[in-house]
Amino acid sequence: MSNLIISKIFYINLSCRQDRDQFMRKQLNRYGIPFERFQAIELTKEDLVNSDGIYHSYFKRMVERFQNNINDEKYTRSIIANFSVYFSHYTIHKIASKLNFDNYLILEDDCLLRRQWQNILHNAIDSKIDKFDIIRSYRRNRFFKFDNCTWQSKYANDKSHNMSDGAHAIFVNGKSSQKIVDYFDSDFVYNIDAVYNTHILDSYCLHFGKQKGSLGSDIPRPF
């Protein structure tokens, strides 16, 4: 079995969710891998829609279903929450690129890793994967590589899919971090779990973690 180096585990956490922070610290202390709490980026509507807003250039690239509904009170909080997650992931990839990380893992703070998650990743990389940019955890016990992208993408075609499935655990090849940033910059802006489900990257699905349902979701429905 090859030696799989993990430079760091990031878990994304809101300051108001100390319960989740404690849950993640207790869980990650078991593994002897450096980990870091990443303060979730907390957007405001003004950050997106105002012409001088810090994320306005991204708002202009956002898919229509988000742009058209952000001023509707039924959807505003959900849209803002979705893109707080998006920009948190995006920022972590930029950090990893600057620091020349080896492999790294991005977790939502409600992620429960499988007991043998490291072995699951090792075995897949050794026996099933020639090269990868990301391996994302998938709720069903299946292994596959994406051969197309979501219908929301700039790269969509008549065979595109409608898969999302959360972004609770994303394992990343550090050598691909800038490639991932460039991909984010090239595509439209939409929900992060669908962003990863693409053939533009060497992106695989493997079940190595899941959402701990008892912690609840911080993203209001329906988006």
C-alpha positions as CSV (number, residue, x, y, z in Angstrom):
1,M,0.0,0.0,0.0
2,S,1.3,3.4,-0.9
3,N,2.0,6.0,1.7
4,L,-0.9,8.5,1.6
5,I,0.3,11.8,3.0
6,I,-2.4,14.1,4.3
7,S,-1.0,17.6,5.1
8,K,-4.1,18.9,6.8
9,I,-7.8,18.4,7.6
10,F,-9.9,21.6,7.4
11,Y,-13.4,21.6,8.9
12,I,-15.7,24.5,8.1
13,N,-17.5,25.9,11.1
14,L,-19.7,28.8,12.0
15,S,-18.8,30.7,15.2
16,C,-22.4,30.1,16.5
17,R,-22.0,26.3,16.2
18,Q,-19.7,25.5,19.1
19,D,-21.4,22.2,19.5
20,R,-20.2,21.2,16.0
21,D,-16.7,22.6,16.7
22,Q,-16.5,20.3,19.8
23,F,-17.8,17.3,17.9
24,M,-15.2,17.8,15.1
25,R,-12.3,18.3,17.5
26,K,-13.2,15.2,19.5
27,Q,-13.5,13.2,16.2
28,L,-10.3,14.4,14.5
29,N,-8.1,14.1,17.6
30,R,-8.2,10.4,17.0
31,Y,-6.2,10.4,13.8
32,G,-2.9,12.1,14.4
33,I,-3.3,14.3,11.4
34,P,-3.0,18.1,11.6
35,F,-6.4,19.7,11.6
36,E,-7.7,23.3,11.6
37,R,-11.0,24.9,12.2
38,F,-11.8,27.1,9.2
39,Q,-14.1,30.0,10.1
40,A,-16.9,29.7,7.7
41,I,-17.3,32.7,5.4
42,E,-20.5,34.5,6.4
43,L,-21.9,36.5,3.6
44,T,-24.5,39.2,3.5
45,K,-26.9,39.8,0.7
46,E,-25.1,43.1,0.1
47,D,-21.8,41.3,-0.4
48,L,-23.3,39.7,-3.4
49,V,-25.8,42.1,-5.0
50,N,-24.3,45.5,-4.4
51,S,-22.0,46.6,-7.2
52,D,-19.2,47.3,-4.7
53,G,-19.9,44.1,-2.8
54,I,-16.9,41.9,-2.1
55,Y,-18.4,38.9,-4.0
56,H,-20.4,40.8,-6.6
57,S,-18.3,39.6,-9.5
58,Y,-19.2,36.1,-8.5
59,F,-22.9,37.0,-8.1
60,K,-22.8,38.0,-11.8
61,R,-21.6,34.5,-12.7
62,M,-24.2,32.9,-10.5
63,V,-26.8,30.7,-12.2
64,E,-30.2,32.3,-12.8
65,R,-32.2,30.4,-10.3
66,F,-30.1,32.0,-7.5
67,Q,-29.8,35.4,-9.1
68,N,-33.6,35.6,-9.7
69,N,-34.6,34.6,-6.2
70,I,-32.1,36.3,-3.9
71,N,-34.5,39.2,-3.2
72,D,-37.4,36.8,-2.4
73,E,-37.5,36.5,1.4
74,K,-38.5,32.8,1.0
75,Y,-35.1,32.1,-0.5
76,T,-32.6,34.8,0.6
77,R,-31.3,33.0,3.7
78,S,-30.9,29.7,1.8
79,I,-29.0,31.3,-1.1
80,I,-26.7,33.2,1.2
81,A,-26.0,30.0,3.3
82,N,-25.3,28.0,0.1
83,F,-22.7,30.5,-1.1
84,S,-21.1,30.9,2.3
85,V,-20.2,27.3,1.9
86,Y,-19.1,27.7,-1.7
87,F,-16.7,30.5,-0.8
88,S,-15.4,28.7,2.2
89,H,-14.4,25.7,0.0
90,Y,-13.0,28.0,-2.7
91,T,-10.9,29.9,-0.2
92,I,-9.4,26.7,1.3
93,H,-8.3,25.5,-2.2
94,K,-6.6,28.9,-2.7
95,I,-4.8,28.5,0.6
96,A,-3.7,25.0,-0.2
97,S,-2.4,26.1,-3.6
98,K,-0.3,28.9,-2.0
99,L,1.1,26.5,0.7
100,N,1.9,23.6,-1.7
101,F,0.0,21.1,0.4
102,D,0.1,17.4,-0.3
103,N,-3.3,15.8,0.0
104,Y,-5.8,17.6,2.2
105,L,-9.4,16.9,3.4
106,I,-12.2,19.4,3.6
107,L,-15.0,18.6,6.0
108,E,-18.3,20.2,6.9
109,D,-18.7,20.4,10.6
110,D,-21.5,17.8,10.6
111,C,-19.4,15.1,8.9
112,L,-19.0,11.7,10.6
113,L,-16.0,9.9,9.0
114,R,-16.2,6.1,8.7
115,R,-14.1,4.2,11.1
116,Q,-11.7,3.0,8.5
117,W,-11.9,6.1,6.3
118,Q,-8.1,6.3,5.7
119,N,-7.9,2.7,4.6
120,I,-10.9,3.1,2.4
121,L,-9.1,6.0,0.6
122,H,-5.7,4.2,0.5
123,N,-7.3,1.0,-1.0
124,A,-9.2,2.9,-3.7
125,I,-6.2,5.0,-4.7
126,D,-3.9,1.9,-4.8
127,S,-6.2,-0.4,-6.7
128,K,-8.9,1.6,-8.6
129,I,-7.6,5.1,-9.4
130,D,-4.9,6.1,-11.8
131,K,-5.0,9.8,-11.0
132,F,-7.5,12.0,-9.2
133,D,-8.1,15.6,-8.4
134,I,-10.8,15.0,-5.8
135,I,-12.5,12.1,-4.1
136,R,-15.8,13.1,-2.6
137,S,-17.8,11.1,-0.2
138,Y,-21.0,9.8,-1.5
139,R,-23.9,8.6,0.7
140,R,-24.4,5.4,-1.2
141,N,-21.8,2.6,-1.0
142,R,-20.7,3.0,-4.6
143,F,-17.5,3.9,-6.4
144,F,-17.4,5.7,-9.7
145,K,-15.8,8.5,-11.6
146,F,-17.9,11.4,-13.0
147,D,-18.1,11.3,-16.8
148,N,-20.2,14.4,-17.1
149,C,-21.2,17.5,-15.2
150,T,-24.3,19.0,-13.6
151,W,-27.0,20.6,-15.8
152,Q,-26.1,23.9,-14.0
153,S,-22.6,24.0,-15.3
154,K,-21.2,26.1,-18.1
155,Y,-20.0,22.8,-19.5
156,A,-23.4,21.1,-19.5
157,N,-24.7,19.1,-22.4
158,D,-27.6,16.8,-23.2
159,K,-26.1,14.1,-21.0
160,S,-25.6,16.2,-17.9
161,H,-26.9,15.0,-14.6
162,N,-28.7,16.4,-11.6
163,M,-26.6,15.0,-8.8
164,S,-25.6,17.0,-5.7
165,D,-25.5,14.9,-2.4
166,G,-23.8,17.4,-0.1
167,A,-20.2,18.3,0.3
168,H,-19.6,16.8,3.7
169,A,-16.2,15.2,2.9
170,I,-13.9,16.2,0.0
171,F,-10.5,14.6,-0.3
172,V,-8.2,16.6,-2.5
173,N,-4.9,15.9,-4.3
174,G,-2.8,18.9,-3.3
175,K,-1.1,19.0,-6.7
176,S,-4.5,19.8,-8.1
177,S,-5.4,22.7,-5.9
178,Q,-4.7,25.4,-8.4
179,K,-6.4,23.4,-11.1
180,I,-9.5,23.3,-8.9
181,V,-9.3,27.0,-8.3
182,D,-9.1,27.6,-12.0
183,Y,-12.1,25.4,-12.6
184,F,-14.1,27.3,-10.0
185,D,-13.1,30.5,-11.8
186,S,-14.1,29.2,-15.2
187,D,-17.5,27.8,-14.4
188,F,-20.8,29.4,-13.4
189,V,-21.3,29.8,-9.6
190,Y,-23.8,27.4,-8.1
191,N,-24.2,25.0,-5.1
192,I,-20.8,23.5,-4.1
193,D,-21.8,19.9,-3.9
194,A,-22.9,20.0,-7.6
195,V,-19.7,21.9,-8.5
196,Y,-17.6,18.9,-7.5
197,N,-19.6,16.4,-9.5
198,T,-17.9,17.1,-12.8
199,H,-15.8,15.5,-15.6
200,I,-13.8,18.7,-15.9
201,L,-11.8,17.5,-12.9
202,D,-10.8,13.9,-12.2
203,S,-13.5,13.6,-9.7
204,Y,-14.5,10.3,-8.0
205,C,-17.2,9.2,-5.5
206,L,-16.5,6.9,-2.6
207,H,-18.3,6.4,0.6
208,F,-16.0,7.4,3.5
209,G,-18.0,9.9,5.5
210,K,-21.6,11.0,6.0
211,Q,-23.7,13.7,7.5
212,K,-24.4,13.3,11.2
213,G,-28.1,14.0,11.0
214,S,-28.6,14.7,14.7
215,L,-26.6,18.0,14.3
216,G,-29.2,19.4,11.9
217,S,-28.6,21.6,8.8
218,D,-27.5,25.2,8.8
219,I,-28.8,25.7,5.3
220,P,-32.5,26.5,5.1
221,R,-34.5,24.8,2.5
222,P,-35.6,24.8,-0.3
223,F,-32.3,25.4,-2.1
